């Protein structure tokens, strides 16, 4: 994507790779929010991590009050030595005072187990998703963004209303997707991927680089455009390091690094086979129909049809709502010739 990394940004990417590959969701890390690779302590519960954060802060403050005006490893309290080493044996007490600021100390859970699940969930879709991105003129590696957005959870819903693997908000999705109570295409990995490719392409047209388009996927193109104009640079690393804006918080600053780390992690897993979706037909019917009638008429496997049509929501699967006439339904377990020999339900 044309990102020029320096030693600082490479360290942040290594941190996220560790989060994805080394630490489980039951691992809780206390680390520096400005330099995430600086991990102070590791805990087994979130409550323990919160207590650990308080203890780390107190210890950093203690080191900042070095009586000689210099933090030295000589005769250092053994309990403080891990922090001294985490700070790269910095002898300046002011560095410890800055590190002890409330906004600097952050808690992060591991994601290794969630990433393993995501790898399995994504395998049936990634091949086609890459094809879609190529068709839309978008770099195919950007199909890995759902690993960062939702851990490729097809049923993911946020408190703000975002949904699906791409975490589309209803208003954003409405430009390219059908969003409703019975059919919500945000939950279809393939339909939403087409919409995501077009959204990313629009970001690129506005901002001029794919790395900025990725940053804009998380926080919106308006803020990224504001950062470019304010700083007079399109260098994403420079923007991440020095752009100051109340809404440009930890998640926004680290989104690109999380994505680049995931690209590295996924690349190491690419040798695994792609199971793919089962062969299917995309068929439309001339009248409104309930899914139960379609499954019964063609003697289809309901679970397979459900897997192929994740955008159909509960009212359809409960036979409370009908599939609209001429709306395509993905069907497996029947050939086109067999379908043509049978009457419509």
N, C-alpha and C positions, 0 to 999 in steps of 0.2 A: 504493500500500500504506500510505499515511499516514505515511511517514517524513519527519521534519523534518530537513533537512540544514543543517549550518553550513558555514562556509568551509573548515574542516579536512576534513570528510567529503567535500565536493565536490572537494577537491584529490585525495583518495584515489581517487575515482571516475574523475577525469581520468587518473590514472596507469594504472588498469586499462584504460581505453579506449585509451590509447597502446599498452599491451601487446597488445591485441587487434587494433589497426589499423595500427600503425606499425612494430613490431618483429617480425621473423621468428623462428622457433625457433632459428636460427643466431646470433641476437643475445643477448648475455648482459649484463645490467645489474647494476652494483653500486649499491645504494641503501640508504636508511635504513629499517629495518624498522618504526619507529614513525611515520615520515612517508614512506611509500613514494614519494610524488611527488618527493622529493628524490633525484634520480639523480646519482651522482658520476662514473660512467664507463661506457663501453660497450665490449664486447669481442666477438671473433668465435668464441671457443671457451670452454668452461667452465673449462678449465685456465688460460687467460689471465685469465678473470674472477676466479679464486681468487687468482692472483698480483696482479691489480689490486686486489682487496679488501685484501690485505696492504699494498700501496703506499698506498691511500687511508687506511688506519688510521694508518700511520706519518706521513702528511702532516697528518692531523687532529691527531695528538698534537703535531706540530711547531708547528702554529698555536695549540694550547692553551698553549704555553710562550712566548707573546709576552713579550719582555723588559720592555716598558713596561706590562704588565698590560692591554693593549688591542690587539686585532687591528685593524690599519689597512690600508686598501687602498693607502696611499701607500708607494711603494718595496717593494711586496710581490713576492716571488719569483714570476716568471711561471708556474712550475710549480704554485704554490699558489693562484693567482688563480681557476682554475675551481672549486675547493672553496670559496673565500671567496664566490664568486657563488652557488654551490649552496646555501650557508648563508644566503642573502639578506643578505650583507655584515654579518653579525652581528659586533659588535666585542667581545663578551664571551668571553674564553678558555675559560670553563667550558662554554659551549655546544659547543665543539669537543672538549673532554674527554669530555663525555657522548656525543657523536656517535661518538667513537672506541671506545666500549665494544664488546667482542666480540659481544654479543647484538644490537647495533644495526645492524651491517653485514651485509647480506644480498645474495644473488645471485638474480636472476630472469631466466628465459629469455622471449623473445617468443613470441607465439601466433598471429600474423597468419595464417600459412599453415595452421595447424590449424583456425582459425576459418573460413577460406574453405572447407576441406573439409567442416567441420561444417554450413555453410549448405547445401551440396549434398546431404549425407546426410539432413538434416532435412526437406527440402522435401516429400517424399512423405507425411510423417506429421503435420506440424504442424496442418493443418486439422482432422483427426480428433482429435488430441490436445487441441486447444482445445475441441472439442465435448465431449469426455469431462470436461474440467475444469469446464465449465459445468454439465454433468449432475450432477456431484458437489458443486456449490456452492463451487468453488475459483476464485479469480481466474485467468483464462486466461493472464495474462502469466507465471505461474509455470511454464508449460510450457517456458520457456527455461532452467530450472535444469540440464538435461542438457548444455547448452553449457559450463557451469562444471564440472559433475561429471565429464564424460567426453569433452568435445568432440564429443558425439553419436556416439561410436564404439560401434556396436551390439555389437561383440565385446570391449569393454573389460573387463579383469580387473585387479583390484588384488592386491598381495601379501597383503592382509588377507582376501581372499576375496570382496570386493564385485564385482558383475558387471552388465553391461548399461549402457545409457545413463543409467539412474538410479542405478547403483552400489548396488544392494541387497545387503546381507549376507544369507546364507541364512536366518538365524533371523528377521530382519525380514520377508523376502519370504514366508516360509512362511504368514503370516496370510492372504495374498490370492493367492499364486501357487503354481504347481506347480514344485518344484525337484528335479531328479534328473539322472542321468547321460544319459538318452536325451531327456528333455524338460525344459528349463529355461526357464521363461517369463520369467525376468529378461532374457533376450536378445531378447524380443519387444518392440519399442518401444510397441506398442499395449496389450498386456496389462499390461506393467509401468507404463505411464502411468496406467492405471486404479488400480493399486495405489498409485502415488505420490500421486495425488490424494487417496485415502483416508487415506494416512499424513499428508499435509500438513493435511488437514481435522482429523484427530485432534490434531495439534500445535496447531492454531488453537483447538480446543475447550479444550485444556489451558492455553494461554498467553494467549489473548485477542486476539492481533494477528497479522496475516499476516507482518509483518516478523520477528517473533520466531519464527513457524513456519518461516520460511526459515532463520534461524540454527540452529534446532533440527534441521533436516533434515541439516545437516552434523555437528553435534556432539551431537545428542540432546537431547530436551526437558528431561531432568533437570538438566543443567548450566545451561541457559538459565533454568529456573525458579529454580535456586539463585541465579543472578545477580540476577534480579528481586527475590527476597526479601532478598538481602544488601544491595543498593543502594537498595531501596525505590523503584524506578523501572521503568517499562516502555519507556522511551525507548531504542531500540536503539543510537543513536549514543553516548549516555552510557554504556551498558553496555560498548560496544566500547572506549571511551576509558579507563575507570577500573576495570573489573572485573579483579581479580587472582586468578588460579588457575593452577597449574602446567600444567594441560592446555589452558588457553585460550590457545593460541599464535597465531602469525602467521596460519595458514590459517583458524582459527576467527574471529579478529578481522576478517579481510578478506573473509570469504565473502559477506556481504550486499553489500559494496561491489563485489565482482566481479560479482555478479548484477545489480545496478543498472546497472553499466557495460555489461554485455551487453544489457540491455534497451534502452539508448540505441543501441548499435551495431546491434543487430538491427532496431530501428525504422527506421534509415536504409536498411536493405536490404529492407524489406517490399514495396517496389514491384515486386520481382521476382516472376514468376509462380510458382505452386505446381503442380508437375508432378503431384503426387498419386500414389497407388498405382494400378495397373491395376484395372479392375473385377474383383471376385472373388466367388465363392460360398464360404460357410462350411458345409462338409458333414461329416457324421459317418457312420461305417459301422458296421453291426451286429456286426462281428467284428474281431479284431486283424488288421492288414494291414501289409505293408512298403511303404515309399514307392515303391520301384521298380515294384511291381505296380500301384499307383494311376496313376503316370505313364504306364506302358505301356498300361494298359487304356483310359484316356481320351485317349491320344495328346497328352499335355501337354508344355509346355516346362519341362524340369527346373529351369533357372536361375530362371525366373519363380516357380515353386513354392517354390524355396529362398528367394528374396527375400521371398515372402509369409509364410513360416513360419520366421523366424530362431530361434525357440525350440526347434526340432528340432535336436538336437546330432549330433555325428559318428556315433554308433552307428546312428541312423536313416538318415542319408544314405549310409552304407556298407552299408545293408540288413542290419545285424547285429542290429538291434532293431526290434520292431514298434510301430506306432502303436496304442494301446489302443482297444478297441471303444468307440464313442460319443464319442470325443475329436474335436473339430472340426478339420478340415483346410481351409485356405484354398486354393481352386483357381481359376485363371484360364484362359481359352481355351476355355471351354465354357459354354453357356447352361444355365439350369435346365431348359428344355424338352428339350434334348439329353441332359442328365444323366438325366432321368426315363425316356427311351426306352431307356437302356442298363441292362443288369443290373449288379448289384454285382460287383466283381472277384472 
